[in-house]
């Protein structure tokens, strides 16, 4: 793009009278310049060049495009600019053929234009004239680029719209198949069209008549769009800003905290993930916040003492729980099984020894625990009661009775008793007893660490309520219950339960440390680092808690800030400095001294010389160079107040012609009703100027004003310039029918007579065969037209002195009226009498119901004879000396 811009021709801003820098050059330069403009400006230029002023819908679409350049758009291109450019060789229109689907125009019609000179096309309002003009506006060069090609409302909406345009470029005839969607023809924009909306002159609100060339109007429109889009975008920013909640705008969160700083520094780049992390407190953090709120709400010293007591109680509970968990651990069950195994092994060994010693005993199971209990009971009874002076069993014992059977002991019995004692005091028995003692001691120790349910409940309530850790309380309770259950199984010597008791030792240690730290912090001085850190921690957690309620609003605000960031970027693309500079550069080159001089001459030609005016540059402002139409002698007077509407029209026409003449490009020009708002004085001046211009180029005039048509004819006849006439008419309720002649009401009497003669000639073969009704209608029409022809003959007779629709009286030609004789008066009176329906009762009245073809032709001959006689006499009349 930069390369394209660099290659654009550089033209000095100083006017060069030898080389004219025209509007087509300016449009070409705008196209090259536009390639480096923002996307929305390139689309806006396309709209301005192709369609004229921007509508509110255009501005809304451009605002969206400015915000998002990826939206559908269309750049200004060579096709758009070519519609404003002119080619080198002169271009003239030849004809418009076969309009289809255009404004209900009749099909298969052909509107012809004279290759050179003046073509006058007359059409009443509603005749279809505007349909042909719309085609030309779309294909040629016009200021009214917003023209719409309307369809025939009675036709199919899908029917294609088209027409064929023939033109000549130099000496070569060419044709162009036109449709509303066809790219612009490269030659036809050389033909310029003028109408009420096509002038470069307009009346501003300050009643100053200003001149603005079309390229400058385009840049002015772009500058206005810059202002409007900036206003739209500023309004969007204000709307977004107004949506910011007061909770964010006037945040109460402490700015020294992470949450407060996040809100204070909120921007389009703020991290939403970080926001979520800041706003969501973990369970531990929530617990910590509750704890800090409780601590800081009390007297610090009392709170410190209370926390120290809590720590002590928690440590005791943790130690108690640890002992219980260890007593019921898997290792404890392993130890129990080991001790029990050792005991059972010792018992087995003792049994084996007993079985070996006492196999011959008359009673079974000697040496087993039941027997040993009996033996030890007997020993106790003997030593304590029966024979306290002896030690059981006495090896002699002949004088003793058996403490069990109360019978004297024989040698065999004493011997057996001694054997029993030896067994009891043997190493096997000692080992059995030692194993039993170790096993029972283990169970006794385990039994000492049991915790009752009341103590477990109190501990868990303390941890939950006073320590404030519900989760830890649950873990402690679970551990205590499982451990107690396992301990019961251990003591009952049943199998080890599969479920283990997990001691939350680390959590208890952390809770204890936390209580200690809290106690230490609260015990510290208020200004100490420890106490300050405590307050900072509380503030951080508290602001984070407050932040959580703002999260939805903050996320919405971040999105708004992102949108605002894009809007601010877009606002940079609405800067109009570059547009202003380009406008000034081009306007200085277009509005040269040559153009100003030509404008002054055109003003004089259009009969505005009573108040000489000139183009004068007033200022450069807001991307527009203002060239005001000012009075030469009184430049400060408001021309808009002094000039009439017709004079404004003439000023606009002068500027239009000055541009074309200065550009020295002699292609055809088309005027669409140029007489609008003109009085007879300015009408005559415009007609004379158009006839004058037709000597150098093709001039086509569309008009519905019969007086202006007559003015054109008078000026052309005075300058001996030919006029090619065409008429567009409505027939059978359909517009667009073309006739290659003037309408009847615009013809001279001689032309009317010729037309009637042609009609009678065409009807002669059929006249007598027509039905009576048709003959009557035809005859009445001819008779009525004959009457109007005699009236026109009288107007033609007076024409040398006072023309039709002409207020100018030419007294020097009064002698031409002196040729009138009494016979002429009788001839006219008799003809009007014969043709007047009001006089049909007289003898001379021609009865229209019985008229013959010969009667009608005879009336035409009488008209032509009188017209020829009068014309010859006026031609030969001698002006008095």
Secondary structure, DSSP 8 states (H G I E B T S, - for coil): -HHHHHHS----SS--TTS---HHHHHHHHHHHHTTS-HHHHHHHHHHHHH-S--HHHHHHHHHHHH-TTS------HHHHHTT---SS-EEEEEEEEEESSTT--TT-EEE--SSSEEEEEE-TTSSHHHHHHHHHHHSEES-TT------TTS-TTS--EEEEEEEETTEEEEEEE-TTS---TTGGGSEEE-TT--SEEE-TTS-EEE--HHHHHHHHHHHHHHHHHHHHHHHHHHHHHTS-HHHHT--S-TTSHHHHHHHT--TT--HHHHHHHH---HHHHHHHHHHHHHHTS-HHHHHHHHHHHHHHHHHHHHHHHHHHHHTSHHHHHHHHHHHHHHHHHHHHHHHHHHHHSTT-SSS-TTSHHHHHHHHHHHHHIIIIITTTS-SS-SS-TT-B-TTT--B--HHHHHHHHHHHHHHTSHHHHHHHHHHHHHHHHHHHHHHT---HHHHHHHHHIIIIII--HHHHHHHHHHHHHHHHHHHHHHTT----SS-----HHHHHHHHHHHHHHHHHHHS-TTSHHHHHHHHHHHHHHHHHHHHTTHHHHHHHHHHHHHHHHHHHHHHTT--HHHHHHHHHHHHHHS-HHHHHHHHHHHHHTT-GGG-EEEEEEEEETTEEEEEEEESS-TTS-HHHHS-HHHHHHHHHHHHHHHHHHHT----EEEESTTTT--HHHHHHHHHHHHHHTTTS-EEEEE--HHHHHHHHHHHHHTT--EEEEEEEEETTEEEEEESS--GGGS-HHHHHHHHHHHHHHHHHHHTTS-HHHHHHHHHHHHHHHHHHHHHHHHHHHTTTB-TT---B-GGGGGGGGG--HHHHHHHHHHHHHH-GGGTTSTT---TTS--HHHHHHHHHHHHHHHHHHHHHHHH-----
